[in-house]
Amino acid sequence: MYKNRMKARDTFLSAGQVKADVPVSISESWSRSLSYKIDPNLRKTPEVLNQMDVHMLQESSLLYHAYQSIIPKIQSFIHTKYSIMLADHKARLLHVNADHQLMELLTSFNAVPGGVWSEELCGTTAFGTTLVSGQPVVIHDAQHFCESWQNISCAGVPIFHPITKQVIGVLDLTSFAEDFPAHALVLTQTVAKSMEMEIFNQLQIHRLYLENTFLEKELAISNDLLVAIDLDGQIVRSNDPATTDQQQWCNRFEWLHYFQSCQEQSDLSLLSTIVSTERPLPFSPDPATGRLQLVYYKNRLIGALVQMRRQPSRSALPSKGTAKEMVGESPQWLGLLQKLDKVAGRDMSVLLIGESGTGKEVLSQYIHDHSLRRHKPFVAVNCAAFAHDLVASELFGYAPGTFTGGLKDGKVGLFEVADGGTLFLDEIAELPLPIQAMLLRVLQEKQVTRIGEYKARPLDIRIVAASNKDLKKMADAGQFRLDLYYRLNSIELKVPPLRERKEDIVPMAEHFLSAHRHGSFAYRLMPDTMDALRLYDWPGNVRELKNAIEHAVVFAEDDRIFPWHIPDMIQESTGATEDSKRLLQHTQLDDERTQIVEALNGSRYNYTKAARLLGISRGTLYNKMKKYEIT
């Protein structure tokens, strides 16, 4: 066979003729080698990178790190007579693994890390020919264009990028011609596939690192538009959902070419560490437009952050009103708000633990309104409100005909209703254990299957759960699934009860009073009322305080809220007695007469204007003037 292959090569070199038994991939490579004017007597590759360049090339290469991870796992399956070599997309050798005589021979060819084995330099080889054809290639002894490496045979397999599917390198198995195994190509392809899977895993790690870098940057900016882009020009994260949906950045600029240029510069950098510095936007000559920051992971370029000024008409803040509901000035409350602001932009599960009535649903709405999902649905579910046999159908939905008496067309579950947005699961401790198992499956697989169906539907939601019970203790007691607990509490926040933040009681009460403002008329808390509110323990927390204010508004005679207007239980608990009521009533009469006189004087006894100032009707003003003997 060797003699036949040698004769076929000699015939091609002397007469330019190709015999019928020469593979097309080989004959085409020979023709290209001639066009490159390769010397058939070449003894070694003429181009070898220096050690510093090789080191930087290895450090920045996904291929090399994937190779380093895979080779130890398969070392025992590789015979000592074989050499495994790795080259990048420019046929630059990144690693050579060989023993004894074979290693000596390869070294004599400059088949060493840093050696460049492209067809343009070395003619027909497994490296160069595989890269040109994009197909697996086996080159036996005399099929090499150059005579110096005809005593070896090689199998080259292209390695494809797992996302873009472009050829990013070549894996090569080489041995002396007489030792070349029949299964060489299969073995090399198997290792190459393992490397592609490892590269995919590395890309996932890079994506997570890029997202974390984005989130850190997002906290440091105000209203600017921020977009994280990977090396393939795809948007990984954005603080503007419209940008993510429309892929505006990729359409506007050739990111792939730009990153390749940056990657080549970093490949040959003489620096041992690459620093991520900001630079002008490559698509905008105006530095005021924004900045670009290249992002590196372990000295490897993995993407960039693009920061641009928004148009003045746009706002990064949600339009919903949850911010104004977050009333409080206690250190505990302000500390919780700081944590909420940090976790809102991170798309992970949040578990809120606190007593009933502490406002956990308001907090969950705040998280949603300040997240990237704020333009998508927010669905609140009270798990304790459903009968146990109805929970599954409400959460997951059901197919037509599943239940007797069910809806004819089936039902969409609340998980699907919240798709793309946030699902708030209040009182999650009340979920039955079988439903907890179904919930865990949905969270793990990011798919939901309606009851009575077998087809899983993709799901993209963020879970915010809340409980007034200690879920960890419940899990230890077998009353709550431990695996579900750990899935939910990526971030666990304690919501302090109202009695532990006394400073917030009066501001919160005044906030609830403001809902009853009518024009210039506004209710006021009297000093003794404030004291009574502060002294009470509020076992029902914020919900009880809101109810107490509603109660006071109903029984208030004018704009002033006195202690006897709040519920009896609070009066009795805080000592707001009937004696204080009678004492204050006397003051009330005096104060009211004074107010009427001042209003009349201020309006120069224009009764209509005076009544408007007092917030009463003109007829009521006449009656009060008669009562207080005002002429």
C-alpha positions as CSV (number, residue, x, y, z in Angstrom):
1,M,0.0,0.0,0.0
2,Y,2.8,2.3,0.9
3,K,4.5,1.8,-2.6
4,N,1.2,2.4,-4.4
5,R,0.7,5.7,-2.5
6,M,4.3,6.7,-3.1
7,K,3.9,6.0,-6.8
8,A,0.6,8.0,-6.9
9,R,2.3,11.0,-5.3
10,D,5.3,10.8,-7.6
11,T,3.0,10.6,-10.7
12,F,1.2,13.7,-9.5
13,L,4.5,15.6,-8.9
14,S,6.1,14.6,-12.2
15,A,3.1,14.6,-14.6
16,G,0.4,16.4,-12.7
17,Q,-1.9,13.4,-13.0
18,V,-4.0,11.9,-10.2
19,K,-4.7,8.2,-10.0
20,A,-8.2,7.0,-9.5
21,D,-7.4,5.4,-6.1
22,V,-6.3,8.8,-4.5
23,P,-9.0,10.2,-2.2
24,V,-10.4,13.5,-3.5
25,S,-9.4,15.3,-0.2
26,I,-5.8,14.3,-0.8
27,S,-5.6,15.2,-4.5
28,E,-7.2,18.6,-3.9
29,S,-4.7,19.2,-1.1
30,W,-1.8,18.3,-3.3
31,S,-3.0,20.8,-5.9
32,R,-3.2,23.5,-3.3
33,S,0.2,22.6,-2.0
34,L,1.6,23.1,-5.5
35,S,-0.1,26.4,-5.9
36,Y,1.5,27.5,-2.5
37,K,4.9,26.5,-4.0
38,I,5.6,24.1,-1.1
39,D,9.0,22.4,-1.3
40,P,8.4,18.6,-1.3
41,N,11.7,18.2,0.4
42,L,10.8,20.6,3.3
43,R,12.2,19.1,6.5
44,K,10.3,21.1,9.1
45,T,7.7,23.8,9.4
46,P,9.4,27.1,8.9
47,E,7.3,29.0,11.5
48,V,7.4,28.4,15.3
49,L,6.0,30.8,17.9
50,N,8.2,31.7,20.9
51,Q,7.4,30.3,24.3
52,M,5.8,33.5,25.6
53,D,3.4,33.6,22.6
54,V,2.6,29.9,23.1
55,H,1.8,30.4,26.7
56,M,-0.5,33.3,26.0
57,L,-2.2,31.3,23.2
58,Q,-2.8,28.4,25.6
59,E,-4.1,30.6,28.4
60,S,-6.6,32.3,26.1
61,S,-7.8,29.3,24.2
62,L,-11.0,27.4,24.9
63,L,-9.6,24.5,23.0
64,Y,-6.6,24.1,25.1
65,H,-8.5,24.2,28.4
66,A,-11.1,21.7,27.1
67,Y,-8.2,19.5,26.0
68,Q,-6.5,19.7,29.4
69,S,-9.8,18.6,31.0
70,I,-10.5,15.7,28.7
71,I,-7.1,14.1,28.1
72,P,-6.6,12.8,31.7
73,K,-9.9,11.0,31.5
74,I,-9.0,9.1,28.4
75,Q,-5.2,8.7,28.9
76,S,-5.5,5.0,29.8
77,F,-7.3,4.3,26.4
78,I,-4.5,5.9,24.3
79,H,-1.7,3.6,23.4
80,T,1.9,4.8,24.0
81,K,2.6,4.4,20.3
82,Y,0.1,7.2,19.5
83,S,0.5,10.9,19.7
84,I,-2.4,13.2,20.3
85,M,-1.9,16.8,19.1
86,L,-4.2,19.8,19.2
87,A,-4.1,22.8,16.8
88,D,-6.2,26.0,16.7
89,H,-8.1,27.5,13.7
90,K,-4.8,28.8,12.3
91,A,-3.1,25.4,12.5
92,R,-0.9,26.6,15.5
93,L,-0.1,23.6,17.7
94,L,-1.3,24.1,21.3
95,H,-0.3,20.8,22.7
96,V,1.6,17.7,21.7
97,N,1.3,14.4,23.7
98,A,3.8,11.7,22.6
99,D,6.4,9.3,24.0
100,H,10.1,8.5,23.3
101,Q,11.0,7.9,19.6
102,L,7.8,9.4,18.3
103,M,8.3,12.5,20.3
104,E,11.9,12.8,19.0
105,L,10.7,12.5,15.4
106,L,7.9,15.1,15.9
107,T,10.3,17.5,17.5
108,S,12.6,17.2,14.5
109,F,9.7,18.4,12.3
110,N,8.9,21.3,14.7
111,A,5.7,19.5,15.5
112,V,5.9,21.1,18.9
113,P,3.7,23.6,20.8
114,G,3.9,26.8,18.7
115,G,4.6,25.1,15.4
116,V,2.4,26.3,12.6
117,W,1.1,23.5,10.3
118,S,-1.1,25.1,7.8
119,E,-1.2,23.9,4.2
120,E,0.3,27.2,3.1
121,L,3.4,26.4,5.0
122,C,3.6,22.6,5.2
123,G,1.5,21.2,2.3
124,T,-0.8,18.3,2.9
125,T,-1.0,17.4,6.6
126,A,-3.8,16.4,8.9
127,F,-3.9,19.8,10.5
128,G,-3.9,22.1,7.4
129,T,-6.0,19.8,5.2
130,T,-8.7,19.3,7.9
131,L,-9.0,23.0,8.4
132,V,-9.4,23.7,4.7
133,S,-11.9,20.9,4.1
134,G,-13.8,21.1,7.4
135,Q,-14.0,17.3,7.3
136,P,-12.2,14.5,9.1
137,V,-9.2,13.4,7.1
138,V,-6.9,10.4,7.3
139,I,-3.4,10.9,5.7
140,H,-1.3,7.8,5.3
141,D,2.5,8.0,5.0
142,A,3.2,8.9,1.3
143,Q,0.0,10.9,1.0
144,H,1.8,13.7,2.8
145,F,2.9,16.3,0.2
146,C,6.4,16.6,1.9
147,E,8.6,13.6,1.9
148,S,10.1,14.3,5.3
149,W,6.9,13.3,7.2
150,Q,6.0,10.3,5.1
151,N,7.0,7.8,7.7
152,I,4.0,8.8,9.9
153,S,0.2,8.5,9.4
154,C,-2.3,10.9,10.8
155,A,-6.1,11.2,11.5
156,G,-7.4,14.8,11.8
157,V,-10.8,15.7,13.1
158,P,-12.2,19.2,13.0
159,I,-13.5,20.6,16.3
160,F,-16.6,22.7,16.0
161,H,-17.8,25.6,18.1
162,P,-20.9,24.2,19.9
163,I,-23.0,27.3,19.2
164,T,-21.7,28.9,15.9
165,K,-20.7,25.5,14.4
166,Q,-17.6,27.1,12.9
167,V,-14.3,25.1,12.9
168,I,-12.2,26.3,15.8
169,G,-9.4,23.7,15.8
170,V,-8.2,20.3,14.9
171,L,-7.5,17.2,17.0
172,D,-4.9,14.9,15.5
173,L,-3.8,11.3,16.2
174,T,-0.4,10.5,14.8
175,S,1.8,7.4,14.9
176,F,4.5,5.7,12.9
177,A,2.9,4.4,9.7
178,E,3.3,0.7,10.7
179,D,1.6,1.4,14.1
180,F,-1.3,3.4,12.7
181,P,-4.6,1.8,14.1
182,A,-7.6,1.0,12.0
183,H,-9.8,2.7,14.5
184,A,-7.8,5.9,14.5
185,L,-10.5,8.1,13.0
186,V,-13.2,6.8,15.3
187,L,-11.1,7.2,18.4
188,T,-10.1,10.8,17.4
189,Q,-13.7,11.7,16.6
190,T,-14.8,10.4,20.0
191,V,-12.3,12.6,21.8
192,A,-13.2,15.6,19.7
193,K,-16.9,15.2,20.6
194,S,-15.9,15.1,24.3
195,M,-13.9,18.3,23.8
196,E,-16.9,20.0,22.1
197,M,-19.1,19.1,25.1
198,E,-16.4,20.5,27.5
199,I,-16.2,23.7,25.4
200,F,-20.0,24.0,25.7
201,N,-19.7,23.7,29.5
202,Q,-16.9,26.3,29.6
203,L,-19.1,28.7,27.5
204,Q,-21.9,28.3,30.1
205,I,-19.5,29.2,32.8
206,H,-18.4,32.2,30.8
207,R,-22.0,33.3,30.3
208,L,-22.6,33.2,34.1
209,Y,-19.4,35.2,34.7
210,L,-20.5,37.7,32.1
211,E,-23.9,38.0,33.7
212,N,-22.3,38.5,37.2
213,T,-20.1,41.2,35.7
214,F,-23.2,42.8,34.2
215,L,-25.0,42.8,37.5
216,E,-22.1,44.3,39.3
217,K,-21.9,47.1,36.7
218,E,-25.6,47.6,36.8
219,L,-25.5,48.5,40.5
220,A,-22.9,51.2,39.8
221,I,-24.8,53.0,37.0
222,S,-27.9,55.1,37.2
223,N,-30.2,55.4,34.1
224,D,-27.8,54.3,31.4
225,L,-28.6,51.4,29.0
226,L,-26.4,48.4,29.8
227,V,-26.0,45.3,27.6
228,A,-23.8,42.3,28.0
229,I,-22.7,40.6,24.7
230,D,-20.9,37.3,24.2
231,L,-18.2,36.6,21.6
232,D,-20.7,35.5,19.1
233,G,-22.4,38.9,19.2
234,Q,-25.5,37.5,21.1
235,I,-27.0,39.5,23.9
236,V,-26.6,37.7,27.2
237,R,-28.2,40.3,29.5
238,S,-29.8,43.7,29.3
239,N,-31.5,46.2,31.6
240,D,-33.9,47.0,28.8
241,P,-36.1,44.0,27.7
242,A,-36.9,45.6,24.4
243,T,-33.1,45.4,23.5
244,T,-33.0,41.7,24.4
245,D,-36.1,41.0,22.3
246,Q,-35.1,42.9,19.2
247,Q,-31.4,42.1,19.1
248,Q,-30.8,45.7,18.1
249,W,-27.1,45.7,19.0
250,C,-26.3,42.7,16.8
251,N,-28.0,44.2,13.8
252,R,-26.2,47.5,14.3
253,F,-22.6,46.3,14.4
254,E,-20.4,43.4,13.3
255,W,-19.6,42.2,16.8
256,L,-18.2,38.8,15.7
257,H,-15.5,40.4,13.6
258,Y,-14.7,43.0,16.3
259,F,-14.2,40.3,18.9
260,Q,-12.1,38.2,16.6
261,S,-9.8,41.2,16.2
262,C,-9.7,41.8,19.9
263,Q,-9.0,38.1,20.5
264,E,-6.1,38.0,18.1
265,Q,-4.6,41.0,19.9
266,S,-4.9,39.4,23.2
267,D,-3.6,36.0,21.9
268,L,-0.3,37.5,21.1
269,S,-0.1,39.9,24.0
270,L,3.1,39.9,26.1
271,L,1.1,40.7,29.2
272,S,0.7,38.0,31.8
273,T,-2.6,39.5,33.0
274,I,-5.2,41.2,30.9
275,V,-7.0,44.1,32.5
276,S,-10.6,44.9,31.6
277,T,-10.5,48.6,30.8
278,E,-13.2,50.8,29.3
279,R,-12.8,52.0,25.7
280,P,-14.9,54.1,23.3
281,L,-17.7,52.4,21.5
282,P,-16.4,50.9,18.2
283,F,-19.6,51.9,16.4
284,S,-19.8,55.5,17.6
285,P,-17.0,58.1,17.2
286,D,-18.6,60.3,19.9
287,P,-17.2,59.4,23.4
288,A,-20.2,61.0,25.0
289,T,-22.4,58.2,23.5
290,G,-21.2,55.6,25.8
291,R,-18.3,53.2,26.7
292,L,-17.4,49.6,26.1
293,Q,-15.7,47.3,28.6
294,L,-14.1,44.0,27.4
295,V,-14.7,41.2,29.9
296,Y,-12.0,38.5,30.5
297,Y,-12.3,35.3,32.4
298,K,-9.0,33.7,33.4
299,N,-7.2,35.8,30.7
300,R,-9.7,34.8,28.1
301,L,-11.9,37.3,26.3
302,I,-15.5,36.2,26.8
303,G,-17.5,39.3,25.8
304,A,-18.2,42.9,26.5
305,L,-20.4,45.3,28.4
306,V,-21.9,48.2,26.3
307,Q,-23.0,51.2,28.3
308,M,-24.9,53.9,26.5
309,R,-26.9,57.0,27.5
310,R,-30.6,56.5,27.2
311,Q,-32.9,58.9,25.4
312,P,-34.3,61.5,27.8
313,S,-37.8,60.3,27.3
314,R,-37.0,56.8,28.5
315,S,-36.8,55.7,32.1
316,A,-35.0,52.7,33.7
317,L,-37.4,52.8,36.6
318,P,-40.8,51.1,36.6
319,S,-44.0,53.1,36.4
320,K,-45.8,51.1,39.0
321,G,-46.4,52.6,42.5
322,T,-44.8,50.0,44.7
323,A,-41.9,52.4,45.6
324,K,-44.3,54.8,47.4
325,E,-45.6,51.8,49.4
326,M,-42.2,51.2,50.9
327,V,-42.6,53.5,53.9
328,G,-40.2,53.4,56.8
329,E,-37.1,54.9,58.3
330,S,-36.0,52.3,60.8
331,P,-32.5,50.8,60.4
332,Q,-34.1,47.3,60.0
333,W,-36.4,48.5,57.2
334,L,-33.8,50.5,55.3
335,G,-31.4,47.6,55.5
336,L,-34.0,45.3,54.0
337,L,-34.7,47.8,51.2
338,Q,-31.0,47.9,50.3
339,K,-31.0,44.1,50.0
340,L,-34.1,44.2,47.9
341,D,-32.5,46.7,45.5
342,K,-29.5,44.3,45.1
343,V,-31.5,41.1,44.6
344,A,-34.2,42.6,42.3
345,G,-31.9,42.7,39.3
346,R,-30.6,39.2,39.9
347,D,-32.9,36.7,38.3
348,M,-32.9,34.1,41.1
349,S,-35.5,32.8,43.5
350,V,-36.2,34.8,46.7
351,L,-37.7,33.5,49.9
352,L,-39.3,36.1,52.3
353,I,-39.8,34.9,55.9
354,G,-41.9,37.0,58.2
355,E,-45.0,37.1,60.3
356,S,-48.4,37.5,58.8
357,G,-49.3,41.1,57.8
358,T,-45.7,42.3,57.5
359,G,-46.2,43.2,53.8
360,K,-44.5,40.3,52.1
361,E,-46.6,40.7,48.9
362,V,-45.8,44.4,48.7
363,L,-42.1,43.4,48.9
364,S,-42.4,40.8,46.2
365,Q,-44.2,43.3,44.0
366,Y,-41.3,45.7,44.6
367,I,-38.8,43.0,43.6
368,H,-40.7,42.4,40.4
369,D,-41.1,46.1,39.5
370,H,-37.4,46.7,39.9
371,S,-36.3,43.6,37.9
372,L,-35.8,42.9,34.2
373,R,-39.2,41.2,34.2
374,R,-41.1,44.3,35.3
375,H,-42.9,44.6,31.9
376,K,-44.1,41.0,32.2
377,P,-46.9,39.6,34.4
378,F,-46.8,39.6,38.2
379,V,-49.0,36.9,39.6
380,A,-49.7,36.5,43.3
381,V,-50.9,33.2,44.7
382,N,-52.0,32.5,48.2
383,C,-51.3,28.8,48.6
384,A,-53.4,28.6,51.8
385,A,-56.5,29.8,49.9
386,F,-56.9,26.7,47.7
387,A,-58.5,23.4,48.7
388,H,-55.8,20.7,48.6
389,D,-57.5,18.9,45.7
390,L,-57.6,22.0,43.6
391,V,-54.1,23.3,44.1
392,A,-52.5,21.3,41.3
393,S,-55.2,22.3,38.7
394,E,-54.9,26.0,39.7
395,L,-51.1,26.1,39.6
396,F,-50.4,23.8,36.6
397,G,-53.7,23.9,34.7
398,Y,-55.5,20.9,33.1
399,A,-56.3,19.5,29.7
400,P,-59.9,19.5,28.3
401,G,-62.0,16.7,29.7
402,T,-59.7,16.0,32.6
403,F,-62.2,16.6,35.4
404,T,-65.9,16.1,35.5
405,G,-67.4,19.6,35.7
406,G,-64.1,21.2,34.5
407,L,-63.9,23.8,31.8
408,K,-64.7,22.4,28.4
409,D,-61.5,23.8,26.9
410,G,-59.3,23.0,29.9
411,K,-57.6,25.7,31.9
412,V,-54.3,27.6,31.8
413,G,-52.4,27.3,35.1
414,L,-51.1,30.2,37.1
415,F,-47.5,29.2,36.2
416,E,-48.3,29.7,32.5
417,V,-50.1,33.0,33.3
418,A,-46.9,34.3,34.9
419,D,-44.7,33.1,32.0
420,G,-41.9,35.6,31.4
421,G,-42.7,37.4,34.7
422,T,-42.8,36.7,38.4
423,L,-44.9,34.3,40.4
424,F,-45.4,35.1,44.1
425,L,-46.2,32.1,46.2
426,D,-47.5,33.3,49.5
427,E,-47.9,31.0,52.5
428,I,-46.0,28.3,50.5
429,A,-45.7,26.2,53.7
430,E,-49.4,25.3,53.1
431,L,-48.7,23.4,49.9
432,P,-49.3,19.7,50.2
433,L,-46.2,17.5,49.9
434,P,-47.2,16.0,46.6
435,I,-47.7,19.5,45.1
436,Q,-44.3,20.5,46.5
437,A,-42.8,17.6,44.4
438,M,-44.5,18.9,41.3
439,L,-43.4,22.4,42.0
440,L,-39.8,21.3,42.4
441,R,-39.9,19.5,39.1
442,V,-41.2,22.6,37.4
443,L,-38.4,24.7,38.9
444,Q,-35.7,22.2,38.0
445,E,-36.8,21.6,34.4
446,K,-38.3,25.0,33.6
447,Q,-41.2,23.2,32.1
448,V,-44.8,22.8,33.2
449,T,-47.1,20.0,32.2
450,R,-50.9,20.5,32.5
451,I,-52.8,17.8,34.4
452,G,-54.1,15.3,31.9
453,E,-51.4,16.1,29.3
454,Y,-48.0,14.6,28.4
455,K,-46.5,17.5,26.5
456,A,-44.3,19.8,28.6
457,R,-44.5,23.5,27.9
458,P,-41.4,25.7,28.3
459,L,-41.6,28.1,31.2
460,D,-39.6,31.2,32.0
461,I,-40.6,32.6,35.4
462,R,-39.0,34.0,38.6
463,I,-40.3,32.6,41.9
464,V,-40.7,34.8,45.0
465,A,-42.0,32.7,47.8
466,A,-43.1,33.8,51.3
467,S,-44.0,32.1,54.6
468,N,-44.8,33.0,58.1
469,K,-43.3,29.7,59.3
470,D,-39.7,28.4,59.6
471,L,-39.4,26.2,56.5
472,K,-36.1,24.8,57.6
473,K,-37.6,23.5,60.8
474,M,-40.6,22.2,58.9
475,A,-38.2,20.4,56.5
476,D,-36.3,18.8,59.4
477,A,-39.6,17.6,60.7
478,G,-40.6,16.1,57.4
479,Q,-43.4,18.6,56.8
480,F,-41.7,20.4,53.9
481,R,-39.4,19.1,51.2
482,L,-35.8,20.0,52.0
483,D,-34.8,20.0,48.3
484,L,-37.6,22.4,47.5
485,Y,-36.5,24.6,50.4
486,Y,-33.0,24.9,49.1
487,R,-34.3,25.5,45.6
488,L,-36.4,28.4,46.8
489,N,-34.0,30.1,49.2
490,S,-31.3,31.2,46.7
491,I,-31.8,34.5,48.6
492,E,-33.6,34.4,51.9
493,L,-34.7,37.6,53.5
494,K,-36.2,38.1,57.0
495,V,-39.0,40.7,57.1
496,P,-39.0,42.3,60.6
497,P,-42.4,42.6,62.4
498,L,-43.8,46.1,63.1
499,R,-43.1,45.9,66.8
500,E,-39.3,45.7,66.1
501,R,-39.3,48.9,64.0
502,K,-41.3,51.4,66.1
503,E,-39.8,54.3,64.1
504,D,-41.9,53.1,61.1
505,I,-45.3,53.1,62.8
506,V,-46.2,56.8,62.6
507,P,-44.8,57.3,59.0
508,M,-46.8,54.3,57.9
509,A,-50.0,55.4,59.6
510,E,-49.6,58.8,58.0
511,H,-49.1,57.1,54.6
512,F,-52.4,55.2,55.1
513,L,-54.1,58.4,56.1
514,S,-52.9,60.1,52.9
515,A,-55.1,57.7,50.9
516,H,-58.1,59.6,52.4
517,R,-57.0,63.0,51.3
518,H,-59.7,65.1,49.5
519,G,-58.4,68.2,47.8
520,S,-56.9,70.4,50.6
521,F,-58.6,68.3,53.3
522,A,-56.1,65.9,55.0
523,Y,-56.4,63.9,58.2
524,R,-53.9,64.6,61.0
525,L,-52.6,62.3,63.8
526,M,-52.8,64.1,67.2
527,P,-49.7,63.7,69.5
528,D,-51.4,61.4,71.9
529,T,-52.6,59.3,69.1
530,M,-49.0,58.9,67.8
531,D,-48.0,57.9,71.4
532,A,-50.8,55.3,71.5
533,L,-49.8,53.8,68.2
534,R,-46.1,53.6,69.2
535,L,-47.0,51.8,72.5
536,Y,-49.1,49.1,70.9
537,D,-47.3,45.8,69.9
538,W,-49.2,45.2,66.6
539,P,-49.5,41.4,66.5
540,G,-51.2,41.8,63.1
541,N,-48.3,44.0,61.9
542,V,-48.8,46.4,58.9
543,R,-52.2,44.9,58.0
544,E,-53.5,45.6,61.5
545,L,-52.2,49.2,61.5
546,K,-53.9,49.8,58.1
547,N,-57.2,48.5,59.5
548,A,-56.8,50.7,62.6
549,I,-56.4,53.8,60.5
550,E,-59.4,52.9,58.4
551,H,-61.3,52.5,61.7
552,A,-60.2,56.0,62.8
553,V,-61.2,57.7,59.6
554,V,-64.7,56.3,59.9
555,F,-65.2,57.7,63.5
556,A,-63.2,61.0,63.1
557,E,-65.4,64.2,63.5
558,D,-63.0,66.4,61.5
559,D,-59.5,66.2,60.2
560,R,-58.0,65.3,63.6
561,I,-57.4,61.7,64.6
562,F,-57.6,61.3,68.4
563,P,-56.9,58.2,70.5
564,W,-60.6,57.4,71.0
565,H,-60.9,57.1,67.2
566,I,-58.7,54.1,67.0
567,P,-60.0,50.6,67.9
568,D,-60.9,49.9,71.5
569,M,-58.4,47.1,71.9
570,I,-55.5,49.5,71.1
571,Q,-57.0,52.1,73.4
572,E,-57.2,49.6,76.3
573,S,-53.7,48.2,75.6
574,T,-52.1,51.6,75.5
575,G,-54.1,53.4,78.3
576,A,-56.0,55.8,76.1
577,T,-59.0,56.1,78.6
578,E,-62.3,57.9,78.7
579,D,-60.8,60.5,81.1
580,S,-58.3,61.6,78.4
581,K,-61.1,61.6,75.9
582,R,-63.2,64.0,78.0
583,L,-60.2,66.2,78.6
584,L,-59.3,66.3,74.9
585,Q,-62.9,66.9,73.9
586,H,-62.9,70.2,75.9
587,T,-59.8,71.1,74.0
588,Q,-61.4,70.0,70.8
589,L,-64.3,72.5,71.2
590,D,-62.0,75.4,71.9
591,D,-59.8,74.5,69.0
592,E,-62.7,74.3,66.6
593,R,-64.1,77.7,67.6
594,T,-60.7,79.2,67.1
595,Q,-60.4,77.6,63.6
596,I,-63.7,79.0,62.5
597,V,-62.9,82.5,63.7
598,E,-59.6,82.4,61.9
599,A,-61.2,81.2,58.7
600,L,-63.8,84.0,58.9
601,N,-61.2,86.6,59.5
602,G,-59.0,85.3,56.8
603,S,-61.9,85.4,54.3
604,R,-63.1,88.8,55.5
605,Y,-66.4,87.0,56.5
606,N,-67.0,85.6,53.1
607,Y,-68.9,82.6,54.3
608,T,-68.4,80.6,51.1
609,K,-64.6,81.0,51.2
610,A,-64.5,80.3,54.9
611,A,-66.5,77.1,54.6
612,R,-64.1,76.0,51.8
613,L,-61.1,76.7,54.0
614,L,-62.6,74.6,56.8
615,G,-63.5,71.8,54.5
616,I,-67.2,72.0,55.4
617,S,-70.5,73.1,53.8
618,R,-71.8,76.6,54.1
619,G,-74.8,75.3,56.1
620,T,-72.6,73.5,58.5
621,L,-70.6,76.7,59.0
622,Y,-73.8,78.6,59.9
623,N,-74.8,75.9,62.5
624,K,-71.3,76.0,64.1
625,M,-71.3,79.8,64.2
626,K,-74.6,79.6,66.1
627,K,-73.3,76.9,68.4
628,Y,-70.2,78.9,69.3
629,E,-72.1,82.2,69.4
630,I,-69.9,83.7,66.6
631,T,-71.4,86.9,65.1
